Amino acid sequence: MIKPKSLVTGAAGRTGGAVVTQLLANGWPVRAVVRVRDVRSDLLQRRGAEIVVADIFDPNQLMDAMRGVQRAYYCPPYHPFVIQSASAFAVAAREIRLEQIVGLSQWLAGPNHPALMSRQQWLIDRMFAALPSIAHTVVNPGFFADSPYMEMMPFAAHLGVFPLPVAGESRDAPPSVDDIARVAVAALLDPARHAGLQFGHFDAS
């Protein structure tokens, strides 16, 4: 059986790199999209990924990157106009006729959130869900365990306080990037089972 190829954006980043690594470990072909060639992309290539340099705000470059790919993991860039990247991605996905998009979202994304990025992420999730004939799965964790929690541990040990905007009675179950990637990869490996689902904060099993 020929295994479908998955495209992974943000492949040189934390969740993207973990998704690439886990897909390859499962024996699935991967096309890793990066902004520039560097030591991180070289490492992914040595692990077996196909590397493509592309501007994820450019629909033509995205279409070129998607040719021959069936599934995709979309990791939104941290950018004030992130919705333009997602729009370009949606146009390319429909043109190429992807069968699936797994999108990294935000736990608090909503139409009335005070943060522009969170409002845009809510729109992105719904835009991808509205694409005809493309399965869509949302992965929306809360705070990541790796950042900011683990990065703040030295400050907490030194100062005796945890310098994050959370109340003393707050509850959170921050996932690691590897756990986030496991959920994304599970969705990529079985689109029919996970289409239309939303995994978040963090309830996937």
PLY file of the C-alpha trace (Angstrom):
ply
format ascii 1.0
element vertex 205
property float x
property float y
property float z
element edge 204
property int vertex1
property int vertex2
end_header
0.00 0.00 0.00
1.28 3.45 -0.93
1.03 5.68 2.12
-0.32 9.22 1.54
2.21 12.02 1.82
1.64 14.72 4.44
2.74 18.33 4.17
3.80 19.97 7.43
4.11 23.74 7.77
6.25 25.26 10.48
8.34 22.13 10.16
11.42 23.72 11.71
9.42 24.80 14.75
8.45 22.92 17.88
5.14 21.27 17.05
5.86 21.07 13.32
9.20 19.39 13.90
7.59 16.92 16.31
4.86 16.12 13.76
7.47 15.50 11.05
9.54 13.29 13.34
6.57 11.20 14.46
5.17 10.75 10.94
8.57 9.55 9.74
8.85 7.22 12.73
5.54 5.67 11.62
6.91 5.18 8.13
4.80 7.88 6.45
6.27 10.19 3.78
6.56 13.87 4.73
7.11 17.10 2.86
8.38 19.66 5.38
7.76 23.33 4.60
10.33 25.75 6.04
11.08 29.45 5.58
14.83 28.95 5.08
17.33 26.13 4.87
19.26 25.85 8.14
20.54 23.24 10.59
16.98 22.39 11.67
15.77 21.65 8.14
18.99 19.74 7.42
18.30 17.54 10.44
14.75 16.83 9.22
16.12 15.95 5.79
18.60 13.52 7.32
15.69 11.88 9.13
13.97 11.32 5.77
11.77 14.38 5.18
11.51 16.12 1.82
12.33 19.78 2.41
10.57 22.64 0.59
11.30 26.32 1.16
8.10 28.35 0.75
6.42 31.54 1.87
3.18 30.40 3.52
1.61 33.76 2.72
2.00 33.08 -1.01
-0.75 30.88 -2.53
1.33 30.06 -5.62
4.26 28.83 -3.53
1.86 26.85 -1.36
0.26 25.23 -4.39
3.70 24.22 -5.64
4.54 22.82 -2.20
1.26 20.84 -2.07
1.51 19.11 -5.44
1.66 15.37 -4.88
0.54 15.73 -1.25
-2.73 14.36 0.12
-2.82 15.60 3.74
-1.50 18.59 5.64
-0.72 19.91 9.11
-1.16 23.68 9.27
0.76 25.43 12.04
-0.25 29.12 12.01
2.63 31.59 12.08
2.75 34.03 14.97
1.94 37.05 12.82
-0.63 39.89 13.06
-1.95 38.95 9.61
-2.00 35.20 10.19
-5.42 34.97 8.56
-3.83 35.94 5.22
-1.55 32.92 5.49
-4.50 30.68 6.30
-6.50 32.11 3.40
-3.62 31.40 1.02
-3.37 27.90 2.47
-7.11 27.32 2.02
-7.01 28.48 -1.61
-4.06 26.20 -2.35
-5.62 23.24 -0.52
-8.83 23.52 -2.52
-6.97 23.98 -5.81
-4.76 20.95 -5.18
-7.71 19.00 -3.71
-6.16 17.96 -0.45
-8.12 15.30 1.36
-7.39 16.58 4.86
-6.14 19.52 6.96
-5.18 19.17 10.61
-4.89 22.66 12.06
-3.21 23.84 15.24
-5.54 26.27 16.95
-5.89 27.97 20.37
-7.87 26.92 23.39
-9.39 30.40 23.85
-9.97 31.24 20.18
-13.30 32.99 19.77
-15.05 35.80 17.89
-15.05 38.13 20.90
-11.62 37.47 22.35
-9.69 40.71 23.09
-6.59 39.43 21.26
-6.57 39.86 17.48
-4.64 36.61 16.97
-7.24 34.62 18.91
-10.12 36.17 16.94
-8.34 35.40 13.68
-7.68 31.83 14.78
-11.40 31.33 15.38
-12.06 32.50 11.82
-9.29 30.25 10.47
-10.80 27.18 12.11
-14.17 27.91 10.54
-12.69 28.72 7.15
-10.91 25.36 7.00
-14.04 23.56 8.22
-16.03 25.13 5.37
-13.74 23.82 2.63
-15.77 21.30 0.61
-14.54 17.70 0.39
-11.59 18.35 2.74
-11.63 16.64 6.13
-10.69 19.04 8.92
-9.53 18.38 12.46
-8.75 21.07 15.05
-6.04 20.65 17.66
-6.44 23.41 20.24
-4.29 23.00 23.36
-4.04 25.57 26.14
-0.67 26.68 27.44
2.16 24.49 26.14
4.16 22.64 28.79
7.43 23.43 26.98
6.72 27.12 26.74
5.91 28.95 28.90
5.74 26.46 31.79
9.13 24.73 31.56
10.84 27.96 30.49
9.55 29.65 33.64
10.78 26.99 36.06
14.18 28.66 36.73
12.38 31.93 37.56
9.93 30.11 39.82
12.78 28.35 41.62
14.69 31.61 42.07
11.80 33.96 42.91
9.44 31.59 44.67
6.57 32.61 42.37
5.34 31.39 39.01
5.40 34.48 36.75
2.37 33.72 34.61
-1.04 35.45 34.47
-2.93 32.63 36.18
-4.84 32.75 39.46
-3.93 30.57 42.40
-7.02 28.41 41.92
-6.57 28.04 38.16
-6.45 24.56 36.67
-4.51 23.69 33.57
-3.13 20.52 32.01
-0.41 21.81 29.68
0.61 19.25 27.03
4.12 18.83 25.69
4.83 19.49 22.03
5.33 15.74 21.61
1.83 15.07 22.96
0.36 17.76 20.70
2.14 16.13 17.78
0.81 12.69 18.73
-2.74 14.00 18.44
-2.03 15.70 15.10
-0.34 12.58 13.74
-3.20 10.33 14.88
-5.58 12.57 12.94
-3.33 12.60 9.86
-3.10 8.81 9.85
-6.89 8.35 10.01
-8.77 11.32 8.50
-12.16 9.61 8.31
-12.14 8.84 12.02
-11.14 12.35 13.10
-12.85 14.59 10.50
-14.89 17.36 12.09
-13.46 16.75 15.55
-11.83 19.21 17.89
-9.17 18.06 20.34
-8.32 20.54 23.03
-7.12 21.36 26.49
-6.24 18.38 26.30
-8.87 15.68 25.83
-7.62 13.51 22.97
-7.15 9.82 23.53
0 1
1 2
2 3
3 4
4 5
5 6
6 7
7 8
8 9
9 10
10 11
11 12
12 13
13 14
14 15
15 16
16 17
17 18
18 19
19 20
20 21
21 22
22 23
23 24
24 25
25 26
26 27
27 28
28 29
29 30
30 31
31 32
32 33
33 34
34 35
35 36
36 37
37 38
38 39
39 40
40 41
41 42
42 43
43 44
44 45
45 46
46 47
47 48
48 49
49 50
50 51
51 52
52 53
53 54
54 55
55 56
56 57
57 58
58 59
59 60
60 61
61 62
62 63
63 64
64 65
65 66
66 67
67 68
68 69
69 70
70 71
71 72
72 73
73 74
74 75
75 76
76 77
77 78
78 79
79 80
80 81
81 82
82 83
83 84
84 85
85 86
86 87
87 88
88 89
89 90
90 91
91 92
92 93
93 94
94 95
95 96
96 97
97 98
98 99
99 100
100 101
101 102
102 103
103 104
104 105
105 106
106 107
107 108
108 109
109 110
110 111
111 112
112 113
113 114
114 115
115 116
116 117
117 118
118 119
119 120
120 121
121 122
122 123
123 124
124 125
125 126
126 127
127 128
128 129
129 130
130 131
131 132
132 133
133 134
134 135
135 136
136 137
137 138
138 139
139 140
140 141
141 142
142 143
143 144
144 145
145 146
146 147
147 148
148 149
149 150
150 151
151 152
152 153
153 154
154 155
155 156
156 157
157 158
158 159
159 160
160 161
161 162
162 163
163 164
164 165
165 166
166 167
167 168
168 169
169 170
170 171
171 172
172 173
173 174
174 175
175 176
176 177
177 178
178 179
179 180
180 181
181 182
182 183
183 184
184 185
185 186
186 187
187 188
188 189
189 190
190 191
191 192
192 193
193 194
194 195
195 196
196 197
197 198
198 199
199 200
200 201
201 202
202 203
203 204
